Amino acid sequence: MLLRVLLAAAVTVVGAQAGARMRAAVYTSRTLFSFDVNKVDVVDVNVPRPGDGEVLVEVQASNINPVDHKIVQMAGLLWSYPHKLGFDLAGIVRAVGPGCQRVKVGDEVWGEATTLKEAVLDAGTFAQYAAVSESVLSLKPPRLSMLEAGAMPMVALTGLDALSWAAGGWGFHGENVTVLVLGGSGGTGHLGIQLAKAMGAQRVITTCSGNHTDFVKSLGADQVIDYHKDKFNEVLAAKSVDVVYDCVGLSGTGDQAAAVIKDHGSFATLLQSGLPGIPTRLRRPDISWKAPLCIGACSRHDRLDRISHMVERGSLQVHIDKVFQLEDIRTAFNHSLAGHSTGKVALRIAQGASPVESYV
């Protein structure tokens, strides 16, 4: 028992020695309820030390999620600066802290580092190394490259959370279940189409720009509505859709969607702005409404294992729009913020990382 405690304590010193440095993307100073890409920089910082229940991962890849800039507006006042950015990761386990039991040094893992501590206080997967809770890590599916695995966790887990909530379980079991995915060509939407099909929806309808029609059909969409030409609530019949998964979040979307949702149907949106107003809620009290925020339990390893099973059976794939190096993080943010990505904006990270073994 004593030996086990001593060994566990020993691994926590990884990265704590003088000279254990790495490259990381940080937000340099506080801004009030706004995100300024010019305050994003890549700097040298200390390699983190894994604490109780934490794992040190050499991060091979990540991606830009909308929350990576929105969190600055929401939680930035609570941070100390400079503050490391990033939540998703795929990489290799280099050390484990006390209490870790599921993963071991050398494992290839992926995850979304959004426990409460990571989401509010210190995330930091846009870095050559990250210390994250073991609870959010799962073994990387062999079918995925590191780059693909790093681009997928948050959007897949958010979709699983929204659609399993709407289904009342891990799959749709009714007959002729129809799911409408708004914004089907984007990072969250293109996974949403595939998840809806993988979870048993018989029909998936999506909205996107007309030039992305072939792309979303290749993912399983049965009907595509070009939002430049038509409004979904005018094209679709009244009460014809069981579930609306809104991956855009524009104001008024919930009010528009109410007309096409079946009795006792569901509406999930990525942003609070997409939820309906009080008049719509009073008029359609039978509809369930949700704005999922995929942190905490949503990002647990057991949920990611479900995603892994779908990946391995060929039901899910991630489309990477463009790949950026860590040093080009500002350009990556600008590309994401432009809002026209097809799929995900990926980050390749670990090149040139100093081996942590040299600091033990």
ChimeraX attribute file (.defattr): number of C-alpha atoms within 10 A of each C-alpha:
attribute: neighborCount
match mode: 1-to-1
recipient: residues
	/A:1	6
	/A:2	7
	/A:3	8
	/A:4	10
	/A:5	11
	/A:6	11
	/A:7	13
	/A:8	19
	/A:9	16
	/A:10	15
	/A:11	20
	/A:12	22
	/A:13	17
	/A:14	23
	/A:15	25
	/A:16	17
	/A:17	15
	/A:18	9
	/A:19	12
	/A:20	20
	/A:21	22
	/A:22	22
	/A:23	23
	/A:24	27
	/A:25	26
	/A:26	23
	/A:27	24
	/A:28	17
	/A:29	14
	/A:30	20
	/A:31	14
	/A:32	10
	/A:33	13
	/A:34	14
	/A:35	19
	/A:36	14
	/A:37	16
	/A:38	9
	/A:39	14
	/A:40	20
	/A:41	18
	/A:42	20
	/A:43	16
	/A:44	13
	/A:45	17
	/A:46	16
	/A:47	26
	/A:48	21
	/A:49	23
	/A:50	25
	/A:51	21
	/A:52	16
	/A:53	16
	/A:54	23
	/A:55	29
	/A:56	29
	/A:57	30
	/A:58	28
	/A:59	30
	/A:60	26
	/A:61	31
	/A:62	34
	/A:63	36
	/A:64	26
	/A:65	23
	/A:66	14
	/A:67	15
	/A:68	18
	/A:69	21
	/A:70	14
	/A:71	17
	/A:72	23
	/A:73	17
	/A:74	15
	/A:75	13
	/A:76	23
	/A:77	13
	/A:78	11
	/A:79	16
	/A:80	14
	/A:81	12
	/A:82	17
	/A:83	20
	/A:84	26
	/A:85	22
	/A:86	28
	/A:87	28
	/A:88	27
	/A:89	36
	/A:90	33
	/A:91	29
	/A:92	22
	/A:93	22
	/A:94	22
	/A:95	26
	/A:96	30
	/A:97	25
	/A:98	20
	/A:99	13
	/A:100	17
	/A:101	10
	/A:102	10
	/A:103	18
	/A:104	15
	/A:105	13
	/A:106	13
	/A:107	15
	/A:108	23
	/A:109	24
	/A:110	32
	/A:111	31
	/A:112	35
	/A:113	31
	/A:114	25
	/A:115	23
	/A:116	13
	/A:117	13
	/A:118	20
	/A:119	21
	/A:120	17
	/A:121	16
	/A:122	21
	/A:123	25
	/A:124	25
	/A:125	31
	/A:126	30
	/A:127	31
	/A:128	26
	/A:129	33
	/A:130	28
	/A:131	28
	/A:132	31
	/A:133	25
	/A:134	24
	/A:135	22
	/A:136	24
	/A:137	27
	/A:138	23
	/A:139	19
	/A:140	22
	/A:141	19
	/A:142	12
	/A:143	14
	/A:144	16
	/A:145	13
	/A:146	23
	/A:147	22
	/A:148	21
	/A:149	28
	/A:150	32
	/A:151	32
	/A:152	32
	/A:153	26
	/A:154	27
	/A:155	24
	/A:156	27
	/A:157	26
	/A:158	21
	/A:159	27
	/A:160	25
	/A:161	22
	/A:162	26
	/A:163	26
	/A:164	17
	/A:165	18
	/A:166	24
	/A:167	22
	/A:168	10
	/A:169	12
	/A:170	15
	/A:171	19
	/A:172	21
	/A:173	14
	/A:174	12
	/A:175	9
	/A:176	13
	/A:177	19
	/A:178	24
	/A:179	28
	/A:180	30
	/A:181	29
	/A:182	27
	/A:183	24
	/A:184	34
	/A:185	29
	/A:186	24
	/A:187	28
	/A:188	29
	/A:189	27
	/A:190	31
	/A:191	26
	/A:192	34
	/A:193	31
	/A:194	25
	/A:195	26
	/A:196	29
	/A:197	22
	/A:198	19
	/A:199	19
	/A:200	18
	/A:201	23
	/A:202	17
	/A:203	18
	/A:204	24
	/A:205	23
	/A:206	30
	/A:207	27
	/A:208	21
	/A:209	16
	/A:210	14
	/A:211	9
	/A:212	16
	/A:213	19
	/A:214	11
	/A:215	18
	/A:216	26
	/A:217	18
	/A:218	10
	/A:219	22
	/A:220	20
	/A:221	25
	/A:222	15
	/A:223	14
	/A:224	22
	/A:225	21
	/A:226	16
	/A:227	15
	/A:228	10
	/A:229	9
	/A:230	11
	/A:231	13
	/A:232	20
	/A:233	16
	/A:234	11
	/A:235	10
	/A:236	17
	/A:237	12
	/A:238	14
	/A:239	15
	/A:240	17
	/A:241	25
	/A:242	23
	/A:243	29
	/A:244	28
	/A:245	29
	/A:246	29
	/A:247	25
	/A:248	19
	/A:249	20
	/A:250	15
	/A:251	15
	/A:252	13
	/A:253	20
	/A:254	24
	/A:255	18
	/A:256	17
	/A:257	25
	/A:258	24
	/A:259	18
	/A:260	22
	/A:261	27
	/A:262	17
	/A:263	16
	/A:264	13
	/A:265	21
	/A:266	25
	/A:267	28
	/A:268	27
	/A:269	25
	/A:270	22
	/A:271	17
	/A:272	16
	/A:273	16
	/A:274	24
	/A:275	25
	/A:276	19
	/A:277	14
	/A:278	10
	/A:279	10
	/A:280	17
	/A:281	17
	/A:282	10
	/A:283	10
	/A:284	17
	/A:285	12
	/A:286	14
	/A:287	19
	/A:288	16
	/A:289	18
	/A:290	18
	/A:291	18
	/A:292	17
	/A:293	15
	/A:294	22
	/A:295	18
	/A:296	17
	/A:297	15
	/A:298	22
	/A:299	24
	/A:300	23
	/A:301	19
	/A:302	15
	/A:303	17
	/A:304	25
	/A:305	16
	/A:306	13
	/A:307	20
	/A:308	25
	/A:309	13
	/A:310	18
	/A:311	18
	/A:312	14
	/A:313	10
	/A:314	11
	/A:315	17
	/A:316	23
	/A:317	20
	/A:318	24
	/A:319	21
	/A:320	18
	/A:321	16
	/A:322	16
	/A:323	18
	/A:324	21
	/A:325	15
	/A:326	26
	/A:327	17
	/A:328	15
	/A:329	22
	/A:330	19
	/A:331	14
	/A:332	21
	/A:333	20
	/A:334	11
	/A:335	17
	/A:336	22
	/A:337	15
	/A:338	8
	/A:339	10
	/A:340	12
	/A:341	16
	/A:342	19
	/A:343	22
	/A:344	25
	/A:345	22
	/A:346	27
	/A:347	26
	/A:348	23
	/A:349	29
	/A:350	20
	/A:351	13
	/A:352	9
	/A:353	16
	/A:354	17
	/A:355	15
	/A:356	20
	/A:357	11
	/A:358	11
	/A:359	16
	/A:360	14
